[in-house]
Amino acid sequence: MAWLCPYRLVSGPECDLEVQALVTWRGSHDQQLGSGSLEVVHDSTGAVVEGQYRLEGPQWEPDGRWYRDVFMREESARGLTDTEDLWSAGHFRARLAGAGDRMALSAWALDSPSPPVRAVIADSHARARELISRASAQSPVEEHLALAADTFVIAGPDVVAGYPWFGSWSRDTMISFEGLFLETGRADEGRELLLAYGQRISQGMLSNTADTGSLEFNTVDATLWFVHAIDRYLHRSDDTDLMATAIPWLEEILDWHIRGTRYGIHVDGDGLLAAGQEHLALTWMDARIGDFAVTPRIGKPVEVNALWINALAVSNEIFGRLGRSHPEFEALEVAARRSFARRFLASASGGLPDVVDGPSGDDVSIRPNQVLAMSLPHGPGVDPVQLRSLGELVTGLGLRSLHPGDPAYRGRHAGGPRERDLAYHQGTVWPCLGSFGPYVDAALRAGSVPGETLDALTAHLGDWGLGSVSETASGEPPHNATGAPFQAWSVAEVFRAWRLLHPLGPEGDGHR
């Protein structure tokens, strides 16, 4: 991994330029409070910091002192400790003789050899051309999204959910699967990922994440998104070998969900999937403040049951294609579809409840989750007139996570950790789940073409995390971007939505 920083004199007479190297070595969630010194090994062209990365440039002069209480604007805005100590390793100097003259600095991880600057730039350009070609990108927007998608795919292969704060999250990975692997011409890598995740199933579940320091299984929907990812891969590839490999995974997933698995996840007597325990938030709306779950959604959430019906249908189709008989799963799919129609579609409110059969009855909050009932390819199927109007949820960067007329709505995603977590799924805009990907799916199935909905999002590629799409945005105008500036599922779903609206294949099916 290499980083290059060229400084160029744009105009004016010659000048002397000095660049100081203020360094750190810490985790993305930590802050450096200096005591002692960092280990910095110097030579004539630069230094190695903590045995991990090397800095190199012209006329290196070592230093060795702390700069105390360096102020960090973004940490302050996020309500976190906003000062940090940085170690001055030294400085580089160069004389820029005139307009166009450059000073080049570089840094790279020590697990790779020292890169010649020109070679790194050439290799970077060559890789970008390869990625754009593999993705069959036909516009600058597609080129940006193809390159952005690549930043989240790591060795394994696996997916980093977002930068700079996230590691691998199975829900994010499976929601991102189509956009990161199938729309980018990387189906072979996607296949490897599915095979690896299939080996990790435990009690019919994928783990959620290990970002917290231990492996957690606190998700009701990640496994169902995994089944959806398998279906989307097979839709593109017709890979019968993977079908056969997936059969025991699907059988285990369905068996455990029927008899009940972790955190109260179980199939109820009506065939619908129920889940939840006090102090937990098992859906994608998973914000917690200590033991307080902001949106616990205990009961039968609408998108979870759309995903459950989709998973039953996908599994039954695969079983049938390979001659495996599972009449109990076929009967369960029929029962779940009937119950979904009775419990969700028969609502007198004119839209789908967000959760039914919760501890306090049904929750009729207007959220974007209901869109999945219409958008999933094997979901329950919803007549567009049965969906509650989404007009008040739609913004230029995505759908609000809660209707602005709701008393619990919070239109500003800002402040300290508590304030941000309280707003995270209570009005904050999301460019991904329940948003533009499923929203465009649903709109196209309803016979409309919401082309204008992507205008602001494509402009956003140059606005926050350059060349990428942010995790979230505030619910109220001007919808300033918030959260991680580079988010995998945001990029993936915007790419997928773009392809839905700009189909590439001869059949207009959204892919070549």
C-alpha positions in Angstrom: 0.0 0.0 0.0 1.5 3.3 -1.1 0.6 7.0 -0.6 2.0 9.7 -2.8 1.8 13.5 -2.2 3.1 15.8 -4.9 3.4 19.5 -4.2 3.5 21.6 -7.4 4.3 25.3 -7.7 1.4 26.7 -9.9 2.8 30.1 -10.5 5.3 32.7 -9.3 9.0 32.8 -8.7 11.2 30.1 -7.2 10.6 29.3 -3.5 11.7 27.0 -0.7 9.1 24.6 0.5 9.3 22.8 3.9 6.9 20.0 4.8 6.8 18.7 8.4 6.0 15.0 9.1 3.7 14.9 12.1 3.0 11.2 12.6 1.0 8.8 14.7 0.4 5.0 14.9 -3.0 4.0 16.4 -6.3 2.4 15.7 -9.0 4.4 13.9 -11.1 4.6 17.1 -8.2 5.6 19.3 -6.4 8.9 20.0 -2.7 9.4 20.7 -1.7 11.0 23.9 2.0 11.2 23.9 4.3 9.9 26.5 7.9 8.9 25.7 8.3 8.9 21.9 7.3 6.9 18.8 9.9 4.6 17.4 11.3 6.3 14.3 14.3 5.0 12.5 16.0 7.6 10.2 18.2 7.4 7.2 19.2 10.0 4.5 16.0 9.9 2.6 13.3 9.6 5.3 12.2 7.4 8.2 10.4 4.3 9.3 7.6 4.8 11.9 7.0 2.1 14.5 8.4 -0.4 12.1 5.1 -0.2 10.1 5.4 2.5 7.4 8.1 4.5 5.7 8.2 8.2 4.7 10.5 9.4 2.0 11.3 12.6 0.2 14.0 15.2 -0.5 16.4 16.7 2.0 15.1 14.9 5.1 16.1 16.3 8.4 15.1 14.3 11.6 13.3 15.9 14.5 12.0 14.2 17.7 9.4 16.1 19.8 5.7 16.1 20.6 3.2 18.6 19.3 0.7 18.7 22.1 -3.1 19.3 21.9 -3.4 19.4 18.1 -7.1 20.4 17.5 -9.2 18.2 15.3 -12.3 19.9 13.8 -14.2 16.8 12.9 -13.7 15.1 16.3 -15.0 18.3 17.9 -18.1 18.3 15.6 -18.7 14.7 16.5 -18.6 15.4 20.3 -15.5 13.4 20.8 -12.1 14.2 22.4 -10.9 16.8 20.0 -7.2 17.1 20.8 -4.3 14.7 20.1 -0.6 14.6 20.4 1.5 14.2 17.2 5.1 13.2 17.0 7.3 15.4 14.8 9.5 12.9 13.0 11.2 15.5 10.9 10.8 17.6 7.8 11.4 17.5 4.1 12.7 20.5 2.0 12.9 21.4 -1.6 13.5 24.4 -3.8 10.8 24.8 -6.5 12.6 26.6 -9.3 9.4 27.9 -11.1 5.9 27.2 -12.2 5.3 23.5 -12.7 8.2 22.3 -10.5 7.3 19.6 -8.0 8.2 18.2 -4.6 7.1 14.5 -4.2 6.7 12.8 -0.9 5.7 9.1 -0.5 4.7 6.7 2.2 4.1 3.0 2.0 3.6 -0.1 4.2 6.8 -2.0 4.9 5.3 -5.3 3.6 6.0 -4.1 0.1 9.3 -2.8 -1.4 10.1 0.8 -1.9 8.0 2.0 -4.9 9.4 4.2 -7.6 6.9 7.1 -7.7 6.3 7.0 -11.5 5.8 3.2 -11.3 3.2 3.6 -8.6 1.3 6.2 -10.6 1.5 4.1 -13.7 0.3 1.0 -11.9 -2.5 2.9 -10.3 -3.7 4.2 -13.7 -3.4 0.7 -15.2 -5.5 -0.8 -12.5 -8.1 1.9 -12.8 -8.4 1.2 -16.5 -8.7 -2.5 -15.8 -11.5 -2.0 -13.2 -13.4 0.3 -15.5 -13.1 -2.2 -18.3 -14.2 -5.1 -16.2 -17.2 -3.1 -15.0 -18.1 -2.2 -18.6 -18.4 1.4 -17.4 -20.0 3.7 -20.1 -20.0 7.0 -18.3 -18.0 9.0 -15.8 -20.5 8.2 -13.1 -20.0 4.4 -13.7 -16.2 4.9 -13.8 -16.3 6.7 -10.4 -18.5 4.0 -8.9 -16.5 1.1 -10.2 -13.3 2.6 -8.7 -15.1 3.4 -5.5 -16.4 -0.2 -5.3 -12.9 -1.6 -5.5 -11.8 0.2 -2.4 -14.0 -2.0 -0.2 -13.1 -5.4 -1.6 -10.1 -6.8 0.3 -8.2 -10.1 0.2 -10.2 -13.1 1.1 -12.1 -11.8 -0.7 -14.1 -9.9 1.9 -15.7 -6.5 2.2 -14.8 -3.5 4.5 -18.1 -1.9 5.4 -16.8 1.6 5.4 -13.9 3.9 6.1 -12.4 4.9 8.4 -14.4 3.2 11.2 -15.8 -0.1 10.0 -14.4 -3.6 9.5 -16.3 -6.5 8.0 -20.0 -6.7 8.7 -22.0 -9.6 7.1 -25.2 -7.5 6.6 -23.3 -4.8 4.8 -21.4 -7.3 2.8 -24.5 -9.2 1.5 -26.4 -6.0 0.8 -23.4 -4.7 -1.1 -22.8 -8.0 -3.0 -24.6 -7.1 -6.3 -23.1 -3.7 -6.6 -19.5 -4.6 -5.5 -19.1 -7.9 -7.4 -21.8 -8.4 -10.0 -22.0 -4.9 -11.5 -18.2 -4.6 -11.5 -17.5 -7.8 -13.5 -16.1 -9.6 -10.4 -18.5 -12.5 -10.1 -15.6 -15.0 -9.7 -14.5 -13.2 -6.5 -18.1 -12.9 -5.4 -18.4 -16.7 -5.7 -15.3 -17.2 -3.5 -16.9 -14.9 -0.9 -20.2 -16.8 -0.9 -18.3 -20.1 -0.4 -16.3 -18.6 2.5 -19.3 -17.2 4.2 -21.3 -20.4 3.7 -18.7 -22.2 5.8 -19.2 -19.8 8.7 -22.9 -20.5 9.3 -23.7 -21.3 12.9 -27.1 -22.3 14.2 -28.5 -21.1 10.9 -26.9 -17.7 11.1 -24.1 -15.6 9.8 -22.2 -13.6 12.5 -22.8 -9.9 12.4 -19.3 -8.5 13.0 -16.2 -8.9 15.1 -15.5 -5.1 15.1 -16.5 -4.9 18.8 -13.7 -7.3 19.8 -15.6 -10.5 19.8 -17.7 -12.4 17.3 -21.3 -11.3 17.5 -24.4 -12.9 15.9 -26.9 -10.1 16.8 -28.6 -9.7 13.4 -31.9 -11.1 12.2 -31.4 -10.2 8.5 -27.8 -10.7 7.5 -28.4 -14.4 6.8 -31.5 -13.6 4.7 -29.4 -11.1 2.7 -26.9 -13.9 2.2 -29.6 -16.1 0.6 -30.5 -13.1 -1.6 -26.9 -12.7 -2.6 -26.8 -16.4 -3.6 -29.9 -15.9 -5.8 -28.5 -12.8 -7.5 -25.2 -14.6 -8.2 -27.1 -17.6 -9.7 -29.3 -15.2 -11.7 -26.2 -14.0 -13.5 -24.2 -17.3 -13.7 -26.5 -20.4 -13.5 -23.6 -22.0 -11.5 -25.0 -25.5 -10.7 -22.0 -26.4 -8.7 -22.6 -23.5 -6.3 -26.3 -24.5 -6.2 -25.4 -27.9 -5.1 -22.9 -26.6 -2.5 -25.6 -24.1 -1.2 -28.2 -26.8 -0.5 -26.9 -27.8 3.0 -26.5 -24.1 3.9 -30.1 -23.3 2.9 -31.4 -26.4 4.7 -29.5 -25.4 7.9 -30.7 -21.8 7.7 -34.4 -22.8 7.3 -34.3 -25.6 9.9 -32.8 -23.3 12.5 -35.1 -20.4 11.8 -38.1 -22.7 12.0 -37.1 -24.3 15.4 -35.7 -21.1 16.7 -32.1 -19.7 17.0 -30.3 -17.0 18.9 -32.0 -13.8 20.3 -35.6 -15.0 19.9 -35.4 -15.5 16.2 -38.0 -18.0 15.2 -40.9 -18.8 12.9 -44.2 -18.1 14.5 -47.3 -20.2 14.0 -48.4 -18.0 11.1 -45.2 -18.7 9.1 -43.8 -15.2 9.6 -40.4 -14.6 11.2 -40.4 -13.0 14.7 -37.3 -11.8 16.5 -36.1 -9.6 19.3 -35.1 -9.3 22.9 -35.0 -6.4 25.3 -32.0 -4.2 25.0 -31.2 -5.5 21.5 -31.7 -4.1 18.0 -31.4 -7.0 15.5 -32.4 -5.3 12.3 -30.4 -2.8 10.2 -31.8 -0.1 12.5 -29.3 -1.2 15.2 -28.3 1.9 17.1 -27.9 1.3 20.8 -26.8 3.7 23.7 -25.5 1.3 26.3 -28.4 -1.1 27.0 -30.9 1.2 25.4 -32.0 0.1 21.9 -33.2 3.2 20.0 -35.3 1.2 17.5 -35.6 -2.3 19.0 -38.4 -3.3 16.4 -39.2 -6.5 18.4 -41.8 -8.6 16.7 -42.2 -9.1 13.0 -40.5 -6.3 11.0 -41.8 -5.8 7.5 -38.5 -6.0 5.6 -37.4 -9.0 7.6 -40.5 -10.9 6.6 -40.1 -9.8 3.0 -36.6 -11.2 3.1 -37.8 -14.3 4.9 -40.4 -15.0 2.1 -37.7 -14.2 -0.5 -35.3 -16.7 1.2 -38.0 -19.4 1.3 -38.8 -18.9 -2.4 -35.1 -18.9 -3.4 -34.4 -22.0 -1.4 -37.5 -23.8 -2.8 -36.4 -22.9 -6.3 -32.9 -24.3 -5.9 -34.2 -27.4 -4.2 -36.6 -28.0 -7.1 -33.9 -27.4 -9.8 -31.7 -30.0 -8.2 -34.4 -32.5 -7.5 -34.5 -32.1 -3.7 -38.0 -32.5 -2.2 -38.8 -30.3 0.8 -42.6 -30.1 0.9 -42.5 -28.6 4.4 -40.6 -25.6 3.1 -42.9 -25.2 0.2 -45.9 -25.2 2.5 -44.2 -22.7 4.8 -43.7 -20.3 1.9 -47.4 -20.5 1.0 -48.3 -19.9 4.7 -45.9 -17.0 5.1 -47.2 -15.3 1.9 -50.8 -15.6 3.1 -49.9 -14.3 6.6 -47.9 -11.4 5.1 -51.0 -10.4 3.1 -53.2 -10.7 6.1 -51.0 -8.9 8.6 -49.2 -6.3 6.5 -51.3 -5.7 3.4 -54.7 -5.5 5.0 -53.7 -2.5 7.1 -56.5 0.2 7.2 -53.8 2.9 7.2 -53.2 2.6 3.5 -49.6 1.4 3.9 -47.6 -1.4 5.4 -46.9 -1.4 9.2 -43.3 -1.3 10.1 -43.6 -4.0 12.7 -46.5 -6.3 13.6 -47.1 -8.3 16.7 -44.7 -6.3 18.8 -44.8 -6.1 22.6 -47.2 -3.1 22.3 -49.0 -4.3 19.2 -48.4 -3.1 15.7 -46.0 -0.2 14.9 -47.4 1.8 12.0 -44.5 4.3 11.8 -43.8 5.4 8.2 -40.3 4.1 7.3 -38.7 3.0 4.1 -38.5 -0.6 5.2 -41.8 -1.4 3.5 -40.2 -0.8 0.1 -38.5 -4.2 0.3 -41.9 -5.9 0.2 -42.1 -4.7 -3.4 -38.5 -4.6 -4.5 -37.2 -8.1 -3.7 -37.3 -10.4 -6.7 -39.0 -13.3 -4.8 -40.6 -11.2 -2.1 -44.3 -11.1 -1.1 -45.2 -8.8 -3.9 -47.1 -5.6 -3.2 -49.5 -3.6 -5.4 -48.0 -0.1 -5.6 -51.2 1.5 -4.3 -50.8 -0.6 -1.1 -47.5 1.1 -0.3 -47.9 4.2 1.8 -46.8 7.3 0.0 -43.0 7.6 0.3 -43.0 11.2 -1.0 -42.1 12.7 2.4 -39.2 10.3 2.9 -37.5 11.0 -0.4 -34.5 13.4 -0.5 -31.8 14.0 -3.0 -29.4 11.7 -1.1 -31.7 8.9 -0.1 -34.8 8.2 1.9 -35.4 9.4 5.4 -35.4 6.6 7.9 -38.6 8.0 9.5 -41.4 10.3 8.3 -40.7 13.9 9.2 -44.2 14.2 10.7 -43.5 11.6 13.3 -43.1 12.9 16.9 -39.9 10.8 17.1 -38.4 12.3 14.0 -34.9 13.9 14.3 -33.9 15.8 11.2 -30.3 16.6 12.2 -27.7 13.8 12.4 -25.0 15.7 14.3 -23.6 16.4 17.8 -22.1 13.9 20.2 -22.3 10.1 20.1 -25.6 10.1 22.0 -27.3 12.7 19.8 -26.1 11.0 16.6 -27.2 7.6 17.8 -30.7 8.9 18.7 -31.0 10.3 15.2 -29.3 7.5 13.3 -32.5 5.7 12.3 -35.1 8.4 13.3 -35.0 10.6 10.2 -31.4 10.4 9.1 -31.1 9.8 5.3 -29.5 6.6 4.0 -28.3 6.2 0.4 -28.5 2.4 0.7 -30.9 0.0 2.5 -34.6 0.9 2.1 -33.4 3.7 -0.1 -32.4 4.2 -3.7 -31.6 0.6 -4.7 -34.9 -0.9 -3.4 -36.7 2.4 -4.2 -35.7 2.3 -7.8 -36.6 -1.4 -8.0 -40.0 -0.7 -6.6 -40.6 2.3 -8.8 -39.7 0.4 -12.0 -42.0 -2.4 -11.0 -44.7 0.2 -10.5 -44.1 1.4 -14.1 -42.4 4.7 -13.2 -38.8 5.8 -14.0 -37.4 7.9 -11.1 -34.3 9.1 -13.1 -34.1 12.4 -11.3 -33.6 10.6 -8.0 -29.9 10.0 -8.7 -28.9 13.5 -9.7 -27.9 14.7 -6.3 -26.3 11.4 -5.4 -24.0 11.4 -8.4 -23.1 15.0 -7.7 -22.3 13.9 -4.1 -19.4 11.8 -5.6 -17.3 15.0 -5.5 -18.8 16.4 -2.3 -17.8 14.5 0.9 -15.7 11.3 0.6 -14.2 12.2 -2.8 -15.3 9.7 -5.5 -17.4 7.8 -3.1 -20.8 7.8 -1.3 -21.3 8.6 2.4 -23.0 6.4 5.0 -25.7 8.8 5.9 -26.9 12.4 5.6 -29.1 14.7 7.8 -32.8 14.4 7.2 -33.3 18.2 6.9 -32.0 20.3 4.1 -29.3 20.9 3.0 -28.9 17.2 3.8 -25.2 17.5 4.7 -23.4 14.2 4.5 -22.6 12.4 7.8 -21.2 9.2 9.1 -18.4 7.4 7.3 -17.5 9.3 4.2 -16.8 6.1 2.3 -19.5 3.4 2.7 -19.6 0.1 0.9 -23.4 -0.5 0.7 -24.0 3.2 -0.3 -21.6 2.9 -3.3 -23.0 -0.6 -4.2 -26.6 0.4 -4.1 -26.1 3.6 -6.0 -24.2 1.7 -8.7 -26.9 -0.9 -8.8 -29.6 1.7 -9.0 -27.7 3.6 -11.7 -27.5 0.4 -13.8 -31.3 -0.2 -13.3 -32.0 3.2 -14.8 -29.3 2.9 -17.5 -29.5 -0.8 -18.6 -26.4 -2.0 -20.4 -27.4 -5.4 -21.9 -29.1 -6.0 -25.2 -32.2 -7.1 -23.2 -32.1 -4.0 -21.1 -31.6 -6.2 -18.0 -29.2 -3.9 -16.2 -26.0 -5.8 -17.0 -24.0 -6.9 -19.9 
